[in-house]
Amino acid sequence: MGLTVLLSLLGCALLFFGIWGITVTMPTGRLVKNFPEDVQERLKARIEELEARPMTPGRVLGWVILILYCISYVALFVVGGIDGMQKGYGFWDFLLRFLLIGGVIKAFDILALDYVLLTKTHFFQHYFPETEGCSGWQDFGYNRKQQTRQAVMIALFSILIAFLCSRI
């Protein structure tokens, strides 16, 4: 259980630093599409202009951060799987571990990033000053469908990887 908690907390830290790193180094349309609609509209001209420019060292760093984030996120589940195999986990043990890791990270995403970072601080407005005053920054829950889809995908992924790990 200790490793599961540790992996969950590492996943939360990875998510925060991934969001922060990408926001600072390479704001793109992919990042902006996760913002409320009025914020997206205000950022449209800036993002189009940024994406039209040649690749800068900062944006290269952003891509490196994104790739490392993705590899590290997958590594959380690989480490959890390998540890479980060494301990003789069955399907249900693996499923519980992976659901806990994914669930804690998703809860962190919703509560810490969407609620606190998005609506209570001016984190994004610091990097995107042209969005100051947008009402979308106060609209907690604007992305409920996206969050629900992601939660379902986490559950399905957890079932799949638990099945695979219990069969190896």
C-alpha positions in Angstrom: 0.0 0.0 0.0 2.9 2.3 0.7 4.2 2.1 -2.9 0.7 2.7 -4.2 0.4 5.9 -2.1 3.9 7.0 -3.2 3.1 6.3 -6.9 -0.1 8.3 -6.6 1.7 11.3 -5.0 4.4 11.1 -7.7 1.7 11.1 -10.3 0.1 14.3 -8.8 3.5 16.0 -8.8 4.1 14.9 -12.4 0.8 16.3 -13.4 1.4 19.7 -11.8 4.9 20.1 -13.1 3.8 18.9 -16.6 1.1 21.5 -16.7 3.4 24.2 -15.4 6.2 23.3 -17.7 4.0 23.2 -20.8 2.3 26.5 -19.8 5.6 28.3 -19.4 7.5 26.9 -22.3 5.1 26.1 -25.1 1.6 27.4 -24.9 -0.1 25.7 -27.8 -3.6 25.2 -29.2 -3.6 21.7 -27.5 -3.1 23.3 -24.1 -5.5 26.1 -24.7 -8.3 23.8 -25.9 -8.5 22.7 -22.2 -9.4 26.2 -21.1 -12.9 27.7 -20.9 -14.3 29.0 -24.1 -13.9 32.8 -23.4 -10.3 32.2 -22.5 -9.7 30.2 -25.7 -11.1 33.1 -27.7 -8.9 35.7 -26.0 -5.8 33.5 -26.6 -6.6 32.5 -30.2 -4.5 35.3 -31.9 -1.6 34.7 -29.6 -1.6 30.9 -30.2 -1.9 31.2 -33.9 1.0 33.6 -34.0 3.1 31.4 -31.7 2.4 28.3 -33.8 3.3 30.1 -37.0 6.8 30.9 -35.7 9.7 28.5 -36.1 10.5 26.2 -33.2 12.3 28.1 -30.5 14.6 26.5 -27.8 11.8 27.2 -25.2 9.3 25.3 -27.3 11.7 22.4 -27.8 12.2 22.3 -24.0 8.4 22.2 -23.7 8.2 19.2 -26.0 11.0 17.5 -24.0 9.0 18.1 -20.8 5.9 16.7 -22.4 7.7 13.6 -23.6 9.3 13.0 -20.2 6.0 13.6 -18.5 4.3 10.9 -20.7 7.1 8.4 -20.1 7.1 9.1 -16.4 3.3 8.7 -16.2 3.5 5.3 -17.9 6.4 4.4 -15.6 4.2 4.8 -12.6 2.0 2.0 -13.7 5.0 -0.1 -14.9 6.6 0.2 -11.5 3.3 -0.6 -9.8 2.9 -3.7 -12.1 6.4 -5.0 -11.6 6.2 -4.6 -7.8 2.8 -6.4 -7.8 4.2 -9.2 -9.9 7.1 -9.6 -7.5 4.6 -9.7 -4.6 2.3 -12.2 -6.3 -0.7 -9.9 -6.8 -3.8 -11.2 -8.4 -6.2 -9.4 -10.7 -8.1 -7.7 -7.9 -5.0 -6.5 -6.1 -3.6 -5.0 -9.3 -7.0 -3.4 -10.1 -7.2 -1.8 -6.7 -3.6 -0.5 -7.0 -4.2 1.0 -10.5 -7.6 2.4 -9.7 -6.1 4.1 -6.6 -3.2 5.6 -8.5 -5.4 6.8 -11.4 -8.2 8.0 -9.0 -5.9 10.0 -6.8 -4.3 11.7 -9.8 -7.7 12.5 -11.3 -9.0 13.8 -7.9 -5.9 16.0 -7.7 -6.5 17.2 -11.3 -10.1 18.2 -10.5 -9.6 19.6 -7.0 -6.1 21.1 -7.0 -5.7 22.0 -10.7 -9.2 22.8 -11.9 -10.6 24.2 -8.7 -7.7 25.8 -6.9 -5.2 26.6 -9.7 -7.8 27.6 -12.3 -10.4 29.4 -10.2 -8.7 30.6 -7.0 -5.3 31.7 -8.1 -4.1 33.7 -11.1 -1.6 31.1 -12.2 -2.6 31.1 -15.9 -3.3 34.8 -16.0 0.3 35.3 -15.0 1.4 33.6 -18.2 -1.5 34.7 -20.3 -2.2 38.3 -19.1 -4.6 39.0 -21.9 -7.0 36.6 -20.3 -7.3 38.6 -17.1 -11.0 39.3 -16.3 -12.3 36.3 -18.3 -15.3 34.8 -16.5 -14.2 31.3 -17.6 -11.5 31.4 -14.9 -14.2 31.2 -12.3 -16.3 28.5 -14.0 -15.3 25.4 -12.0 -16.7 22.4 -13.8 -16.8 23.8 -17.3 -15.0 20.6 -18.5 -17.2 18.0 -16.7 -17.6 15.9 -19.9 -13.8 15.8 -20.5 -13.1 14.9 -16.8 -15.8 12.2 -16.9 -14.3 10.7 -20.1 -10.9 10.7 -18.6 -12.2 9.0 -15.4 -13.8 6.3 -17.5 -10.6 5.9 -19.5 -8.6 5.5 -16.3 -11.0 2.8 -15.1 -10.8 1.0 -18.4 -7.0 1.3 -18.5 -6.8 0.0 -14.9 -8.8 -3.0 -15.8 -6.7 -3.7 -18.9 -3.4 -3.4 -17.2 -4.5 -5.3 -14.1 -5.6 -8.1 -16.4 -2.3 -8.1 -18.3 -0.2 -7.9 -15.1 -2.1 -10.8 -13.5 -1.5 -13.0 -16.6 2.2 -12.4 -16.9 
